[in-house]
């Protein structure tokens, strides 16, 4: 599936970029070694379809979007505390 193709259905769990979707995008939608892949007990990961849909609808994720998501989730704050 190429980036210009939408999934057959627009039903997706992600309606905007999430940290998980950005991580998948950065990995090139390669499931090997992905934490999400380890959580899936049956079936196939659908994150690639979601990422392709997000790229088509919103464009590539930006560093600013990722930084905001990390701050909102508390990941950036805990990261700062560890370096101090």
C-alpha positions in Angstrom: 0.0 0.0 0.0 1.4 3.4 -1.0 1.0 6.6 1.0 -1.4 8.0 -1.6 -3.8 5.2 -1.1 -6.5 5.3 1.5 -7.6 2.2 3.3 -10.8 0.7 2.0 -12.6 2.0 5.0 -12.0 5.2 6.8 -12.9 3.7 10.1 -9.8 4.1 12.2 -8.9 4.4 15.8 -6.9 7.6 15.1 -8.5 10.8 13.9 -5.4 12.8 14.5 -1.7 12.1 15.1 -0.9 10.2 18.3 2.5 9.3 19.7 1.9 5.7 18.7 1.0 6.7 15.2 4.0 9.0 14.9 6.3 6.2 16.2 4.9 3.9 13.6 5.4 6.5 10.9 9.0 7.1 12.0 9.6 3.3 11.8 8.4 3.2 8.3 5.4 1.1 9.4 7.7 -1.8 10.0 6.1 -4.0 12.7 9.2 -6.0 13.6 10.3 -4.8 17.1 7.3 -2.5 17.6 5.8 -2.4 21.0 2.3 -2.5 19.5 3.0 -5.7 17.7 3.8 -7.3 21.0 0.4 -6.3 22.4 -1.6 -7.8 19.6 -2.8 -11.2 20.5 -4.8 -12.0 17.4 -5.0 -10.7 13.9 -2.8 -8.2 12.1 -1.8 -4.7 13.3 -3.9 -2.1 11.6 -1.6 0.8 12.5 -0.1 1.0 9.0 -3.6 1.7 7.6 -4.1 4.4 10.2 -0.8 6.0 9.5 -1.4 6.0 5.8 -4.8 7.5 6.3 -3.3 10.2 8.6 -0.6 11.1 6.1 -3.2 11.4 3.3 -5.6 13.5 5.4 -3.2 15.7 7.5 0.2 15.3 6.0 3.4 14.1 7.7 3.6 14.6 11.4 5.8 17.5 12.6 8.3 17.7 15.4 6.1 20.3 17.0 3.1 18.0 17.0 5.2 15.2 18.6 6.6 17.6 21.2 3.1 18.8 22.2 1.8 15.2 22.4 4.8 14.3 24.6 4.2 17.3 26.9 0.5 16.6 27.1 1.1 12.9 28.0 3.6 13.8 30.7 6.5 12.0 28.8 8.4 15.2 28.2 8.2 16.2 31.9 9.4 12.8 33.2 12.2 12.9 30.6 13.3 16.3 31.9 13.3 15.1 35.5 15.6 12.2 34.7 18.2 14.5 33.1 18.3 16.9 36.1 
